[in-house]
Every structure is written in C-alpha cells, then in structure tokens.
Amino acid sequence: MPAYRAVGLSLGAAVLLCNLAFNPVHAKPFMIVGLDEKLLWDDDGKPILSVPGKDQVLILDLANPENPKTVASLPLKNSVVGPPVNLDIDPTGSIALVADSVDVTKDGDALKQVPDNKVYVIDLKANPPKLAATVTVGKQPSGLSISSDGKMALVANRGDNSVSVLSINGSDVKVTDTIALPDSVAHVAFTLDGKRALAVRFPAHKVSVLDIAGDKVTYNKVDLPTGQWPYNVAVTPNGKLALTSDNGGAGSSDGSVDTTSVIDRKPTRRASSIVWWSATVPRAWRFRRREISLSPPFCAAPT
C-alpha cells in the first residue's frame, strides 16, 4: 500500500529584510526547516508511524534567494503534528526556537504517538549553526512566537492547557513562568507593541488575551469568539488586526466550513468572519496550509 508524507515537514522562515530596512542589523537571512520522518499516511489517510532517529532541522542561508544553501543539518527530533508555527527566529537572527511536540514510542509490538515537552535553542551566530540548549516546557509544545524585542518567547502547550513564558538573553533561554488556561492552547502570538499576546484555544473556539508588563504575563479572562477550531493566529504588520485560521471540522477534510476570523486590535473584539468553503480548497492545499509556515521575505513599512 503506498504511503504519503503529504508534504511531511514543518517549515518556518524569518528572512530579516524587514529589520534590515528599518534597523540595520548584521544578520544572515536564515530559514529553518523541520523534517519529521516519523509519520506517513496511507491511501485511506491512516497514519503510519516509524521509530524516531531520522528527523532533522535544516538551516538555510537565503542571502541569494534564488540559490538557497543548506548551512547546517541538525539531528533534532521534531513533529509535523500541530499547527505549522512551532518554530521561530528572533528579530536579530541570533537564535531559533523549535518546539518538539510529539514523540513516537513502543506500545507492546505497536507504535504510538505521545506528547513531548522540549524546545530546542539553536545558535545561529555559530558557524555552522548549532544546538545551544534544550529547554523543558509543558506537555506537547506547539505554536510559539518571539517578541519583537527578542527578549521573550511564548509557547503554547497543547497537552496541559498552558503557555510557557521564556526569557531570552542571547542563547540563554529559560522558563520563567507558566500561565494556565481553561483548555488546550494551539498557538500564541505577540501584538506589535509587545503589551499583549493572543492565545488560540482550539477546542473552545476562542482567542484569549494575555497582558504583558515587563517580564510578567497574565491571563486577564478576556476571551474572543472565533470560527470553529482556530489553529493559529497572525497579527498584521501595522498591529491593527489579527487573523485566525479556523479549521472547521477540527482539522479533518469533511466538507465543513473553514473560516478566518478578523480581530480588531484596539477595541478588543472580533470584527468579522471571512468564510472559506472547503469545497473550493484542493485537498493538497489543505495539507500544506496545516504543515507549512513561511514568514514573508518582505514587509510593509509601519503605518
């Protein structure tokens, strides 16, 4: 029976042309790519598991975008399971964070998926880039983001309904707090000013607002309704709006309605909902939308 990887990777990029345009920093435009070799699918969409040992995290130099070069291949276990935002590069291009969401272990004669709890810290200033540290966070770390000043990261832990707060000082990354939420969190993203973050609560069909004051993060119990099964969230470059990707049928391709919820930044409320009918979206694109995350190589000037 043929097996399909359905893209089979988590891809994240942070090309630093935005910073280079407005703040002259001396950093290479890197892209990081997570390769998960533990999970395949058969013709019926049934998962086929393999033992760990072949996963990689690739570091690509995009100085010449038409001829990207692999500068490092790190043997780090990582997972395609979960939202495609489980990795990020800090604004100066000094470090990258990669969340390892799910492991594959023996269960008698069979294999099963179990939550992991690791975030890798990759030193991008080293030549070649290398693993600097491994940080233990909550269960099944998934969507994560780094603040615009590069001093803090937030990690959504899907397996224990929490958000880990990480302090960043160069390649020294530490867990400073854990924020409990009512249910599973798929992704969390900072607002542009760094004073708030938006936490996507997948089974609750909500986005929760987190307040940030210095190094302190609190859940202020403001919850915004979204479409069904929100998976990740992005804030527009001018910071005025946030968009969620809502999976409709809990991520399954079942003819349900997928939506994008639009959140108005200033009066913290859901502004509207843009409907994407899944019947108009090719199946292959649905898989890519879940498994690939590529930050844009260009950005608009702040308005």
N, C-alpha and C positions, 0 to 999 in steps of 0.2 A: 504494500500500500504506500503510495507516495506520501512524503511528508513535506510540509511547507513551513518556512520560517516566517512568512508574512512580514517582511522587512527584517524582523529579528534583531533589532538594535534599538538602543535609546541614544538619541543624538542631541547634543547640546552645543551651542556655539556662543561665544562672546567676542565678536570682532570689534576692536576698540576704536573704530573710526569716529564714533561719537565723542569719546574722550579726547581723541587726538585733535578733533576740530575745535573744541571749546576749552580744553585743559591740556596743554602739551605734556603728555606723559610718555615716557620712553618704555614701551612695552610692545612685544610682538602681537600681531593679531592671531591668536590661537583659536582653534576649535577642538572641543573634546568630544569623543565618541565612545559610548559604552556598548560593548558587544556581549550579548547574552547567548551563550551556546548551550544552555540547559533546557530550552523549551522550543518544541516544534509543534505543528498541528497536522493532523491527517486530513483526508478528503472531507470528512464529516465535521471538521472543526474541533475534534477531540484533541486535547493536549497530549504530547508525547514528551516525557521527561528524560533527561540524561543526568548522569552524575556530574558534579562540579569539577573544574580543573582546566577548562579551555577558555573561560571568559577573559576579556581584555578591556582595557581603557586606552584608547588611542589619543595621542596629542598631535594635531596637525597644525603646521605653520601656514597661514594664509597670506603671507607677505605678497606673494604672487597668486591672487585668487584663481587664475586660470591654470595654475600648476601647483596645487597644494602638495605639501610634503609632510610625510609622517616623520616626526622627530622623536617620538617615544611610543613604545608599546608596553604597557604595564600589565602584568598578570594579576588583575584585580577582579574578584567575583562581583558581578552586578546583575541587575534584573530588568527585563523589559516589562514586568508586571507592574501596573500602576500608571499614573499619569506621566507624560513624557517631559517632566520638568524636575527630574530627580538629580540634576547636576547644574552647576553654575560656576562662572568665573568672576572673580572680584573686579571692581572697576579699574584697578591699575594693572590687571593682568598678572598679578603676582602669585595667586593661588587659585586652585579649582577645588570645589567640593563635589563629591559623588556619593549619593545615598545608595546603600546596598539593601534593597527592600526585602527580597525573598531568597531563601536558600532551598536546596533540594537535598533531602536526606533519605536514608533507607528506612522502610517500614516493613519489616519482615523481608519478603522477596520482592516487594514493590518499592517504588519511589514516591515521595510525596513532597509538596511544597510547604515550607514553614516560614514564618516571619523571621527576618534577621534584624539586627539593631546597630549597624555600623554606618559611619560616614567617613569616607576617605578624604584626607587633605593632601593635595598634590602641589608640590613646589614647582611653579612654572618658571621661576628665575634660575633654577638649576639647569645645567647643560650636560646631558639632556634632562628634561623634566623628570621628577622622581616622586615617589610616595614619601611624604614628610611625616604623616601621623595617621592613626586610625582612632576615631572618636566614637565612643559608645553612647547612643542616644536611646530613644524609645523604641517600641516594637513596630516593625515594618515602616522604617523611614521612607518617605515618598517625595512629594513635591517640596522643593526648598527654594529659597532665594537669599541673596546677599544684599544688604542695604547699600544705598547709593554712596555712602561714605566709606564703605568697605569694612566697618568696624563690628558689624553684627550679622548673623545669619539666623534664619528661622527655618525649622524643619518640621514638616507635618508627619506625625507618627500615626499611620492608619490603624495599626494593630492595638493601640492602647489609648486612643481618643485624646491625644495631646499634641502640643507643639513644643519642641525643644528650642531653647534660646542659646545661641552660641556666640561667644565673644571671639573677635579676630584681632590678633596683633602679629602682623607678618604671617608666618606659617604656624604660629602658636594659636591653636583653636581649642577652646574649652567650653563645656556645657556650664552655663551659669544659672539656668532656671528651666523649669518645665511647667507649661501652662495647661491645665486640664480643661477640656471642652466636653459638652454633653454627649457627643458621639464621634464617629470616625471623621478624621480630617484628611483630605486628599492632597491639598496644596495650600501654601500660604505665600502671600506676596506683599512687599512693602509699597506704601504710597510714595509718591515722588519726594515729598518733604521729610519722609522718614519718621513722621509722628504717629502713623497708624500702619496697621497691616490688615489684610483681608484673608481670613481663613475659610477655605471651602469645605463645607460639611456635606459630604457626598450623600449619605442616606437621609439626611434631614432636609435636603433641597434648599439649603440656606448658605449665605456667606456671613460669617461673624466678624465683627470689627474688634481689633486689638489695639489698645492705646500703648504708645511707646514714649517714655520720658527718660532720656539718657540711656542707661542700661537696663531699665525696668520695663517689663512688658506685662500688661494686664488685660484680661478679658472683661469688657465693660457691659456685657449682656445685651449689646445691640446686635440683632440678627436680621439680615435682609433676605426676603424670599427670592428664589431664583427659579429657573426652569427645573425640570425633573433631572436628578442625578448630576449635579455640577461636578466637574472633574478637576478643572484648573481655572486660574484667573490671571488676567494681564491688565496692567494699568497703562493707559495711553501715555505717550512721551510728554505731553503737557500736564499730565497729572489730573485732568479734569474728569475723566471717565475710567471705569473699569469694566472689563468684559469677561464673562464666564463662559466656559464651554460645557454645555449641559447635554449629557449623553442619552437622555430619553429613556431607553429601556435598560438602565443600569449597565450600559456599555454593550449590550447584545444587539445584533443586527436582526431586529424582529419586526421591522416595519413601523416602529414607533416614531414619534416626532422628536427630533433634536432641536435644541434652541440655543441661542446666545443671549444671555441676559445682560442688559446695559445698566450699570450703576452710576448714578450721578454723584460725583465726588463731594461737592460742598454740602448740599442738604443730603445727608447720608441716607439714600433711599434707592430703590430700584426704579429706574426711569422708564424702561420699556423692555419688550422682549421681541427679538427677531427670530422668526421661525424658519428652520431649515427642514424641509421634508426629507426623511431618509430615503424615500423612493427616488429622489433626484440625485443622491450621492452614490457614486460607484462604490462597491464593496471594498475594492483595493484602497480607495482613498480613505474610507472609514478606518481601515487598519493603520494607514500611515498617519492619520490625524491623531491617533492614540499613541503612536510609538515614536514619533519624530518631533523633536523640538529644536528649531533653529532660530536663534535670535537674529534680527535683521542686520545686515552689514552696513546699512546706512540709517541715520535717524534725522528727523527734522530738528531744526533749531528750536529751543524753548520759546513758547509764546506767552 
